[in-house]
Each structure stands twice: as structure tokens, then as C-alpha cells.
Amino acid sequence: MIRTIFVTMPTVAFLLTLLAFVLPTMAELFVGLFFDRLYGIRLWDYRHVPFNYRGYICLPVSAVWGV
């Protein structure tokens, strides 16, 4: 039983970190696209940051969500 807890804890921690990374990033992308397409405004612009996707999301900010 104790061995099972130690085996599954890293897996759970990894999955929670992955979800904390992916879900806010996807929300940021969809909200950014929504406001840009519907209202023609950009709430934020990551075009100057490396590893960005069309200025809506970028890897450094996504990594912060995961931390």
C-alpha cells in the first residue's frame, strides 16, 4: 500500500502540473482569439516574446501557469 502511494504521487503531481500548464494556456488562446475576431481588439500581445503563437500565447508565460 505505501509503495503504491509513492508510485502514484509523482504521476498525480505531473498530471496536475500538466493541467495547470495546458488549461490556462488554452483559455488564454481562446479568449484572445474571441476578442480579436469579435471586437477587433487585442487584450495582450506576445509577438515580441520568443516561442509565441500569433501573439496570443507564448511558452514563457505558459510555463509560469504550470509553476
NUPA-225481 format. One record per atom (N, C-alpha, C): atom name; residue number from 1; x, y, z; chain. Coordinates in Angstrom, 3 decimals. Example, Ala and Ser with C-alpha at 12.3 -4.5 7.8 and 13.67 -1.06 7.14 Angstrom:
! NUPA-225481
atom=N	n=1	xx=13.190	yy=-5.690	zz=7.800	chain=A
atom=CA	n=1	xx=12.300	yy=-4.500	zz=7.800	chain=A
atom=C	n=1	xx=13.200	yy=-3.300	zz=7.800	chain=A
atom=N	n=2	xx=12.850	yy=-2.250	zz=7.080	chain=A
atom=CA	n=2	xx=13.670	yy=-1.060	zz=7.140	chain=A
atom=C	n=2	xx=12.900	yy=0.030	zz=7.870	chain=A
END
This chain:
! NUPA-225481
atom=N	n=1	xx=0.820	yy=-1.193	zz=0.000	chain=A
atom=CA	n=1	xx=0.000	yy=0.000	zz=0.000	chain=A
atom=C	n=1	xx=0.867	yy=1.261	zz=0.000	chain=A
atom=N	n=2	xx=1.850	yy=1.353	zz=0.873	chain=A
atom=CA	n=2	xx=2.710	yy=2.531	zz=0.916	chain=A
atom=C	n=2	xx=3.479	yy=2.669	zz=-0.388	chain=A
atom=N	n=3	xx=3.919	yy=1.563	zz=-0.934	chain=A
atom=CA	n=3	xx=4.641	yy=1.597	zz=-2.205	chain=A
atom=C	n=3	xx=3.744	yy=2.158	zz=-3.311	chain=A
atom=N	n=4	xx=2.483	yy=1.797	zz=-3.305	chain=A
atom=CA	n=4	xx=1.543	yy=2.294	zz=-4.302	chain=A
atom=C	n=4	xx=1.390	yy=3.807	zz=-4.196	chain=A
atom=N	n=5	xx=1.356	yy=4.356	zz=-2.998	chain=A
atom=CA	n=5	xx=1.216	yy=5.799	zz=-2.808	chain=A
atom=C	n=5	xx=2.422	yy=6.527	zz=-3.395	chain=A
atom=N	n=6	xx=3.621	yy=6.006	zz=-3.145	chain=A
atom=CA	n=6	xx=4.811	yy=6.667	zz=-3.647	chain=A
atom=C	n=6	xx=4.944	yy=6.546	zz=-5.156	chain=A
atom=N	n=7	xx=4.385	yy=5.506	zz=-5.722	chain=A
atom=CA	n=7	xx=4.441	yy=5.344	zz=-7.176	chain=A
atom=C	n=7	xx=3.441	yy=6.275	zz=-7.841	chain=A
atom=N	n=8	xx=2.271	yy=6.453	zz=-7.273	chain=A
atom=CA	n=8	xx=1.245	yy=7.258	zz=-7.918	chain=A
atom=C	n=8	xx=1.388	yy=8.758	zz=-7.646	chain=A
atom=N	n=9	xx=2.021	yy=9.155	zz=-6.549	chain=A
atom=CA	n=9	xx=2.147	yy=10.580	zz=-6.232	chain=A
atom=C	n=9	xx=2.892	yy=11.363	zz=-7.311	chain=A
atom=N	n=10	xx=4.038	yy=10.881	zz=-7.820	chain=A
atom=CA	n=10	xx=4.685	yy=11.630	zz=-8.906	chain=A
atom=C	n=10	xx=3.816	yy=11.718	zz=-10.158	chain=A
atom=N	n=11	xx=3.052	yy=10.672	zz=-10.420	chain=A
atom=CA	n=11	xx=2.169	yy=10.690	zz=-11.579	chain=A
atom=C	n=11	xx=1.072	yy=11.731	zz=-11.404	chain=A
atom=N	n=12	xx=0.487	yy=11.778	zz=-10.223	chain=A
atom=CA	n=12	xx=-0.557	yy=12.771	zz=-9.945	chain=A
atom=C	n=12	xx=0.017	yy=14.180	zz=-10.011	chain=A
atom=N	n=13	xx=1.182	yy=14.382	zz=-9.448	chain=A
atom=CA	n=13	xx=1.818	yy=15.704	zz=-9.475	chain=A
atom=C	n=13	xx=2.111	yy=16.129	zz=-10.910	chain=A
atom=N	n=14	xx=2.585	yy=15.192	zz=-11.728	chain=A
atom=CA	n=14	xx=2.863	yy=15.506	zz=-13.125	chain=A
atom=C	n=14	xx=1.583	yy=15.877	zz=-13.859	chain=A
atom=N	n=15	xx=0.518	yy=15.130	zz=-13.646	chain=A
atom=CA	n=15	xx=-0.740	yy=15.420	zz=-14.328	chain=A
atom=C	n=15	xx=-1.323	yy=16.765	zz=-13.892	chain=A
atom=N	n=16	xx=-1.226	yy=17.088	zz=-12.615	chain=A
atom=CA	n=16	xx=-1.708	yy=18.384	zz=-12.144	chain=A
atom=C	n=16	xx=-0.901	yy=19.533	zz=-12.737	chain=A
atom=N	n=17	xx=0.407	yy=19.350	zz=-12.821	chain=A
atom=CA	n=17	xx=1.255	yy=20.375	zz=-13.434	chain=A
atom=C	n=17	xx=0.922	yy=20.534	zz=-14.908	chain=A
atom=N	n=18	xx=0.711	yy=19.424	zz=-15.580	chain=A
atom=CA	n=18	xx=0.350	yy=19.473	zz=-16.998	chain=A
atom=C	n=18	xx=-0.979	yy=20.187	zz=-17.204	chain=A
atom=N	n=19	xx=-1.956	yy=19.881	zz=-16.365	chain=A
atom=CA	n=19	xx=-3.248	yy=20.565	zz=-16.464	chain=A
atom=C	n=19	xx=-3.125	yy=22.048	zz=-16.141	chain=A
atom=N	n=20	xx=-2.294	yy=22.383	zz=-15.154	chain=A
atom=CA	n=20	xx=-2.083	yy=23.791	zz=-14.802	chain=A
atom=C	n=20	xx=-1.372	yy=24.532	zz=-15.921	chain=A
atom=N	n=21	xx=-0.664	yy=23.822	zz=-16.764	chain=A
atom=CA	n=21	xx=0.035	yy=24.404	zz=-17.910	chain=A
atom=C	n=21	xx=-0.916	yy=24.547	zz=-19.104	chain=A
atom=N	n=22	xx=-1.668	yy=23.507	zz=-19.382	chain=A
atom=CA	n=22	xx=-2.467	yy=23.455	zz=-20.612	chain=A
atom=C	n=22	xx=-3.772	yy=24.244	zz=-20.500	chain=A
atom=N	n=23	xx=-4.525	yy=24.062	zz=-19.437	chain=A
atom=CA	n=23	xx=-5.848	yy=24.686	zz=-19.356	chain=A
atom=C	n=23	xx=-5.809	yy=26.215	zz=-19.386	chain=A
atom=N	n=24	xx=-4.988	yy=26.886	zz=-18.590	chain=A
atom=CA	n=24	xx=-4.946	yy=28.349	zz=-18.691	chain=A
atom=C	n=24	xx=-4.410	yy=28.832	zz=-20.038	chain=A
atom=N	n=25	xx=-3.483	yy=28.075	zz=-20.613	chain=A
atom=CA	n=25	xx=-2.950	yy=28.467	zz=-21.916	chain=A
atom=C	n=25	xx=-4.032	yy=28.397	zz=-22.985	chain=A
atom=N	n=26	xx=-4.835	yy=27.336	zz=-22.953	chain=A
atom=CA	n=26	xx=-5.925	yy=27.219	zz=-23.931	chain=A
atom=C	n=26	xx=-6.976	yy=28.302	zz=-23.705	chain=A
atom=N	n=27	xx=-7.271	yy=28.590	zz=-22.438	chain=A
atom=CA	n=27	xx=-8.226	yy=29.655	zz=-22.142	chain=A
atom=C	n=27	xx=-7.698	yy=30.999	zz=-22.643	chain=A
atom=N	n=28	xx=-6.416	yy=31.239	zz=-22.436	chain=A
atom=CA	n=28	xx=-5.801	yy=32.484	zz=-22.901	chain=A
atom=C	n=28	xx=-5.885	yy=32.589	zz=-24.425	chain=A
atom=N	n=29	xx=-5.643	yy=31.498	zz=-25.114	chain=A
atom=CA	n=29	xx=-5.726	yy=31.486	zz=-26.574	chain=A
atom=C	n=29	xx=-7.149	yy=31.770	zz=-27.047	chain=A
atom=N	n=30	xx=-8.116	yy=31.055	zz=-26.488	chain=A
atom=CA	n=30	xx=-9.492	yy=31.217	zz=-26.947	chain=A
atom=C	n=30	xx=-10.059	yy=32.593	zz=-26.608	chain=A
atom=N	n=31	xx=-9.754	yy=33.128	zz=-25.439	chain=A
atom=CA	n=31	xx=-10.222	yy=34.471	zz=-25.082	chain=A
atom=C	n=31	xx=-9.570	yy=35.511	zz=-25.985	chain=A
atom=N	n=32	xx=-8.269	yy=35.350	zz=-26.234	chain=A
atom=CA	n=32	xx=-7.575	yy=36.275	zz=-27.126	chain=A
atom=C	n=32	xx=-8.135	yy=36.253	zz=-28.535	chain=A
atom=N	n=33	xx=-8.370	yy=35.062	zz=-29.057	chain=A
atom=CA	n=33	xx=-8.964	yy=34.943	zz=-30.398	chain=A
atom=C	n=33	xx=-10.377	yy=35.509	zz=-30.429	chain=A
atom=N	n=34	xx=-11.162	yy=35.235	zz=-29.402	chain=A
atom=CA	n=34	xx=-12.538	yy=35.711	zz=-29.333	chain=A
atom=C	n=34	xx=-12.609	yy=37.235	zz=-29.401	chain=A
atom=N	n=35	xx=-11.838	yy=37.905	zz=-28.551	chain=A
atom=CA	n=35	xx=-11.882	yy=39.361	zz=-28.536	chain=A
atom=C	n=35	xx=-11.297	yy=39.967	zz=-29.805	chain=A
atom=N	n=36	xx=-10.293	yy=39.322	zz=-30.357	chain=A
atom=CA	n=36	xx=-9.695	yy=39.836	zz=-31.588	chain=A
atom=C	n=36	xx=-10.656	yy=39.700	zz=-32.755	chain=A
atom=N	n=37	xx=-11.278	yy=38.550	zz=-32.878	chain=A
atom=CA	n=37	xx=-12.187	yy=38.315	zz=-34.007	chain=A
atom=C	n=37	xx=-13.500	yy=39.069	zz=-33.862	chain=A
atom=N	n=38	xx=-14.068	yy=39.072	zz=-32.653	chain=A
atom=CA	n=38	xx=-15.395	yy=39.651	zz=-32.460	chain=A
atom=C	n=38	xx=-15.362	yy=41.172	zz=-32.326	chain=A
atom=N	n=39	xx=-14.388	yy=41.685	zz=-31.570	chain=A
atom=CA	n=39	xx=-14.349	yy=43.120	zz=-31.294	chain=A
atom=C	n=39	xx=-13.189	yy=43.842	zz=-31.971	chain=A
atom=N	n=40	xx=-12.266	yy=43.086	zz=-32.530	chain=A
atom=CA	n=40	xx=-11.137	yy=43.709	zz=-33.215	chain=A
atom=C	n=40	xx=-10.106	yy=44.319	zz=-32.281	chain=A
atom=N	n=41	xx=-10.070	yy=43.853	zz=-31.031	chain=A
atom=CA	n=41	xx=-9.078	yy=44.365	zz=-30.082	chain=A
atom=C	n=41	xx=-8.212	yy=43.211	zz=-29.579	chain=A
atom=N	n=42	xx=-6.975	yy=43.534	zz=-29.264	chain=A
atom=CA	n=42	xx=-6.065	yy=42.549	zz=-28.683	chain=A
atom=C	n=42	xx=-5.848	yy=42.925	zz=-27.230	chain=A
atom=N	n=43	xx=-6.243	yy=42.035	zz=-26.341	chain=A
atom=CA	n=43	xx=-6.107	yy=42.309	zz=-24.921	chain=A
atom=C	n=43	xx=-4.656	yy=42.213	zz=-24.474	chain=A
atom=N	n=44	xx=-3.861	yy=41.393	zz=-25.152	chain=A
atom=CA	n=44	xx=-2.427	yy=41.249	zz=-24.884	chain=A
atom=C	n=44	xx=-1.751	yy=40.884	zz=-26.179	chain=A
atom=N	n=45	xx=-0.467	yy=41.092	zz=-26.222	chain=A
atom=CA	n=45	xx=0.289	yy=40.840	zz=-27.438	chain=A
atom=C	n=45	xx=1.663	yy=40.268	zz=-27.076	chain=A
atom=N	n=46	xx=1.866	yy=39.007	zz=-27.394	chain=A
atom=CA	n=46	xx=3.125	yy=38.336	zz=-27.105	chain=A
atom=C	n=46	xx=4.007	yy=38.209	zz=-28.347	chain=A
atom=N	n=47	xx=3.764	yy=39.001	zz=-29.371	chain=A
atom=CA	n=47	xx=4.552	yy=38.860	zz=-30.610	chain=A
atom=C	n=47	xx=6.026	yy=39.143	zz=-30.412	chain=A
atom=N	n=48	xx=6.382	yy=39.905	zz=-29.409	chain=A
atom=CA	n=48	xx=7.794	yy=40.224	zz=-29.146	chain=A
atom=C	n=48	xx=8.481	yy=39.167	zz=-28.283	chain=A
atom=N	n=49	xx=7.701	yy=38.227	zz=-27.739	chain=A
atom=CA	n=49	xx=8.239	yy=37.180	zz=-26.861	chain=A
atom=C	n=49	xx=8.569	yy=35.950	zz=-27.714	chain=A
atom=N	n=50	xx=9.711	yy=35.295	zz=-27.454	chain=A
atom=CA	n=50	xx=10.039	yy=34.106	zz=-28.232	chain=A
atom=C	n=50	xx=9.037	yy=32.965	zz=-27.996	chain=A
atom=N	n=51	xx=8.927	yy=32.113	zz=-28.974	chain=A
atom=CA	n=51	xx=8.051	yy=30.931	zz=-28.919	chain=A
atom=C	n=51	xx=6.593	yy=31.308	zz=-28.709	chain=A
atom=N	n=52	xx=6.123	yy=32.282	zz=-29.489	chain=A
atom=CA	n=52	xx=4.729	yy=32.693	zz=-29.376	chain=A
atom=C	n=52	xx=3.921	yy=32.097	zz=-30.521	chain=A
atom=N	n=53	xx=2.617	yy=32.036	zz=-30.338	chain=A
atom=CA	n=53	xx=1.712	yy=31.618	zz=-31.398	chain=A
atom=C	n=53	xx=0.830	yy=32.807	zz=-31.741	chain=A
atom=N	n=54	xx=1.156	yy=33.467	zz=-32.837	chain=A
atom=CA	n=54	xx=0.423	yy=34.616	zz=-33.346	chain=A
atom=C	n=54	xx=0.238	yy=35.734	zz=-32.320	chain=A
atom=N	n=55	xx=1.047	yy=35.744	zz=-31.297	chain=A
atom=CA	n=55	xx=0.977	yy=36.789	zz=-30.295	chain=A
atom=C	n=55	xx=-0.061	yy=36.564	zz=-29.220	chain=A
atom=N	n=56	xx=-0.830	yy=35.476	zz=-29.320	chain=A
atom=CA	n=56	xx=-1.875	yy=35.209	zz=-28.332	chain=A
atom=C	n=56	xx=-1.338	yy=34.462	zz=-27.115	chain=A
atom=N	n=57	xx=-0.472	yy=33.501	zz=-27.345	chain=A
atom=CA	n=57	xx=0.117	yy=32.725	zz=-26.251	chain=A
atom=C	n=57	xx=1.608	yy=32.589	zz=-26.513	chain=A
atom=N	n=58	xx=2.360	yy=32.330	zz=-25.458	chain=A
atom=CA	n=58	xx=3.791	yy=32.099	zz=-25.619	chain=A
atom=C	n=58	xx=4.276	yy=31.129	zz=-24.544	chain=A
atom=N	n=59	xx=5.345	yy=30.446	zz=-24.847	chain=A
atom=CA	n=59	xx=5.855	yy=29.413	zz=-23.961	chain=A
atom=C	n=59	xx=6.289	yy=29.935	zz=-22.593	chain=A
atom=N	n=60	xx=7.027	yy=31.055	zz=-22.499	chain=A
atom=CA	n=60	xx=7.435	yy=31.514	zz=-21.163	chain=A
atom=C	n=60	xx=6.252	yy=31.800	zz=-20.224	chain=A
atom=N	n=61	xx=5.207	yy=32.408	zz=-20.735	chain=A
atom=CA	n=61	xx=4.039	yy=32.700	zz=-19.892	chain=A
atom=C	n=61	xx=3.298	yy=31.408	zz=-19.560	chain=A
atom=N	n=62	xx=3.218	yy=30.495	zz=-20.512	chain=A
atom=CA	n=62	xx=2.575	yy=29.210	zz=-20.249	chain=A
atom=C	n=62	xx=3.333	yy=28.436	zz=-19.183	chain=A
atom=N	n=63	xx=4.643	yy=28.524	zz=-19.184	chain=A
atom=CA	n=63	xx=5.436	yy=27.837	zz=-18.162	chain=A
atom=C	n=63	xx=5.134	yy=28.396	zz=-16.776	chain=A
atom=N	n=64	xx=4.880	yy=29.686	zz=-16.701	chain=A
atom=CA	n=64	xx=4.521	yy=30.296	zz=-15.408	chain=A
atom=C	n=64	xx=3.205	yy=29.737	zz=-14.905	chain=A
atom=N	n=65	xx=2.244	yy=29.519	zz=-15.808	chain=A
atom=CA	n=65	xx=0.978	yy=28.917	zz=-15.384	chain=A
atom=C	n=65	xx=1.216	yy=27.551	zz=-14.747	chain=A
atom=N	n=66	xx=2.150	yy=26.779	zz=-15.293	chain=A
atom=CA	n=66	xx=2.420	yy=25.452	zz=-14.775	chain=A
atom=C	n=66	xx=3.126	yy=25.422	zz=-13.440	chain=A
atom=N	n=67	xx=3.796	yy=26.507	zz=-13.106	chain=A
atom=CA	n=67	xx=4.520	yy=26.557	zz=-11.840	chain=A
atom=C	n=67	xx=3.523	yy=26.785	zz=-10.734	chain=A
END
